[in-house]
Amino acid sequence: GAVVSQHPSWVICKSGTSVKIECRSLDFQATTMFWYRQFPKQSLMLMATSNEGSKATYEQGVEKDKFLINHASLTLSTLTVTSAHPEDSSFYICSAKGLAGRNEQFFGPGTRLTVL
Amino acid sequence: GESVGLHLPTLSVQEGDNSIINCAYSNSASDYFIWYKQESGKGPQFIIDIRSNMDKRQGQRVTVLLNKTVKHLSLQIAATQPGDSAVYFCAEGYTGGFKTIFGAGTRLFVKA
């Protein structure tokens, strides 16, 4: 149980285009989902927290107009990188929280974004 | 975003030896701590957690120690195996809160 999937697992796009990444909780309802970005050989940096049906809360320094987050249902959150540039190339990881009485997060497998 | 974006320190151990990975956390209000394992190209996997009302918790081959006085957390892996080679992150949060903040991470190499 507690499986989180991401789609796609990797994507290559041209500079200036937008890319959507999906995060799904497969066997539980996720009241809260988190989006992280990870550069090579670095730690995970929290970008934003999204709660179903409400606006995402972005961390300081993360542009909300560039990284659009939609948590449309209790099992799906999407991250759209708008007008992507090479510096947006990174490993994007989502996690989901929501099991009753459990504080832990369950992580997706990550999405590798390469912007040319 | 919060967290420390440092290049990863490395720990190299011989197969069969015990490994100790250390972590310093930053927020005195944190009362929930987690260790994650991340293999290359994958998302983090939960290993073990501990709440601030405990100073030690054991799992299968792993032990987490918490020293709140100096805000220090450690992960001990007994009889380290090649499959333990990965990057290990500690993370901190607080009960009832939402955010989990990751530490810098340590890369563990296990030599056969």
Interface residues (C-beta under 8 A of the other chain):
Chain A: V4 Q6 T32 F34 Y36 R37 F39 K41 Q42 S43 L44 M45 L46 M47 T49 E59 Q60 G61 V62 F91 I93 S95 K97 N103 E104 Q105 F106 F107 G108 P109 G110 R112
Chain B: G1 E2 S3 V4 G5 L6 H7 L8 Y32 I34 Y36 G41 K42 G43 P44 Q45 F46 D49 F89 G93 T95 F98 K99 T100 I101 F102 G103 A104 G105
